[in-house]
């Protein structure tokens, strides 16, 4: 979902940076507050960041014949809420933009908005909805993580369609084209991300049940199951 | 079942990754004999699409550092994954040991 360096018109690049900045700022504030109140959660926050590092480095083949990568932001959004993921996602994107020529500084704002704001928010909302209709815990995690992954790529498609509307069909036609590249490729990868998030969550529940209950991610029933 | 859930999930992940490699066939070579590429990045495909929608668009910025070759680029991606996986492994190791020690304390206090 990385929009390449220089591939957003100046106005869009500046606009998305302005939109993304307050989320990163508020996210930093919320992480600081949380670590001050619960210093023992620092390690788990590191795990959320590490998961995003791993998953966004894995370029996987898809049935469309092209490669793309998962985002890994769902896990952290479920554990710490969506705000915490904005700065974490920003760090990952900055690393890739500076060292790997993957994404870019001019498109950083737009990329942060899709991967580190919209994705995590979607994950948190979907997880809460799934819990409220009493889906099994693992299934809730799977839905939240995989749909967040997919929604991230749909957002990128919309951002590109806004910047490059089709000369005849406008935004809608262009959106369909970009979604054909991004969202279709992402379908199996979203499933992979959902499954991997469940794997990590299972391990966390097994060995860190106490912490997760304190963070109100799980209940005693989930742990005993 | 619960015990094997993670192993089954990981097998499913491996199958999902391997399946496209087996299903997607390389398209026939073009007129001039150049081999068609498959499994290129979706990001690059989107960049091509921009070129087709607006052929006059010129990117106005260039990446600061371009990895000098595909090898160097994959080195950096591997480094990124290794850093993340290393930390997760470390944390799970710490957690496993801590959980085992807690159990030990619990059984001792019960005796």
Contacts between the chains, C-beta under 8 A, distances in Angstrom:
chain1	res1	chain2	res2	distance
A	1	B	43	7.6
A	2	B	43	5.1
A	3	B	43	7.8
A	3	B	46	7.5
A	4	B	43	6.3
A	4	B	47	5.4
A	4	B	59	7.3
A	5	B	59	7.0
A	5	B	61	5.2
A	5	B	62	6.3
A	5	B	63	4.7
A	6	B	59	3.2
A	6	B	60	5.1
A	6	B	61	3.7
A	6	B	62	6.4
A	7	B	47	6.1
A	7	B	50	6.0
A	7	B	57	8.0
A	7	B	59	5.4
A	9	B	57	7.9
A	10	B	60	6.6
A	43	B	91	5.8
A	43	B	94	7.6
A	44	B	91	7.7
A	46	B	87	5.8
A	46	B	91	7.0
A	47	B	87	6.9
A	47	B	88	5.7
A	47	B	91	5.1
A	49	B	84	7.8
A	49	B	87	8.0
A	50	B	83	7.3
A	50	B	84	4.1
A	50	B	85	7.4
A	50	B	86	7.8
A	50	B	87	3.9
A	50	B	88	5.0
A	50	B	91	7.8
A	51	B	84	6.6
A	51	B	88	6.5
A	52	B	84	7.4
A	53	B	80	5.7
A	53	B	81	7.1
A	53	B	83	5.9
A	53	B	84	3.2
A	53	B	87	7.9
A	54	B	80	7.8
A	54	B	81	5.1
A	54	B	84	3.5
A	54	B	85	5.2
A	54	B	88	7.1
A	55	B	84	7.8
A	56	B	80	7.7
A	57	B	77	4.9
A	57	B	78	7.6
A	57	B	80	4.0
A	57	B	81	4.0
A	57	B	84	7.1
A	58	B	81	6.3
A	59	B	41	6.7
A	59	B	77	7.4
A	60	B	17	5.5
A	61	B	17	6.8
A	61	B	20	4.3
A	61	B	21	5.6
A	61	B	24	7.5
A	61	B	39	5.0
A	62	B	20	5.5
A	62	B	42	7.8
A	63	B	19	7.2
A	63	B	20	4.8
A	63	B	23	6.1
A	63	B	24	6.6
A	64	B	24	7.9
A	65	B	20	7.5
A	65	B	24	4.6
A	65	B	38	4.8
A	65	B	39	6.4
A	66	B	38	7.7
A	66	B	39	6.3
A	66	B	40	5.6
A	66	B	41	6.7
A	66	B	42	4.9
A	66	B	45	5.6
A	67	B	39	5.0
A	67	B	40	6.7
A	67	B	41	5.3
A	67	B	42	6.7
A	68	B	41	7.0
A	68	B	42	4.2
A	68	B	43	7.6
A	95	B	80	6.8
A	96	B	80	7.6
A	97	B	63	7.4
A	97	B	64	7.9
A	98	B	64	6.0
A	98	B	65	6.7
A	99	B	65	6.2
A	99	B	67	7.8
A	99	B	76	5.6
A	100	B	67	6.4
A	100	B	73	6.3
A	100	B	76	5.2
A	100	B	77	6.8
A	100	B	80	7.9
A	101	B	63	3.7
A	101	B	64	7.8
A	101	B	65	6.5
A	101	B	66	4.6
A	101	B	67	6.2
A	101	B	73	7.6
A	102	B	43	7.5
A	104	B	61	6.5
A	104	B	63	5.9
A	105	B	61	7.2
A	105	B	64	7.1
A	106	B	60	7.5
A	106	B	61	4.6
A	138	B	5	7.7
A	156	B	46	7.9
A	160	B	46	6.3
A	160	B	49	8.0
A	160	B	50	7.0
A	164	B	50	5.5
A	164	B	53	4.8
A	164	B	54	5.4
A	164	B	57	7.3
A	165	B	53	8.0
A	166	B	53	6.0
A	167	B	53	7.3
A	167	B	54	7.9
A	174	B	53	6.2
A	177	B	49	5.9
A	177	B	53	7.3
A	178	B	46	6.2
A	178	B	49	6.5
A	181	B	42	5.6
A	181	B	45	4.9
A	181	B	46	5.1
A	181	B	49	6.0
A	182	B	42	5.7
A	182	B	46	6.6
A	185	B	42	4.7
A	186	B	42	7.7
A	188	B	16	5.5
A	188	B	19	7.7
A	188	B	20	7.1
A	191	B	16	6.2
A	192	B	13	5.3
A	192	B	16	5.2
A	192	B	17	6.9
A	195	B	9	4.9
A	195	B	10	8.0
A	195	B	12	5.7
A	195	B	13	5.2
A	195	B	16	7.7
A	196	B	9	7.7
A	196	B	13	6.1
A	198	B	9	6.0
A	199	B	6	5.0
A	199	B	9	5.0
A	199	B	10	6.3
A	199	B	13	7.9
A	200	B	88	7.2
A	202	B	5	6.3
A	202	B	6	5.3
A	202	B	9	8.0
A	203	B	6	7.0
A	203	B	92	5.8
A	203	B	95	7.9
A	204	B	95	7.7
A	206	B	99	7.6
A	207	B	92	6.8
A	207	B	95	3.7
A	207	B	96	5.6
A	207	B	98	7.3
A	207	B	99	4.6
A	208	B	95	5.4
A	208	B	99	7.9
A	225	B	2	7.3
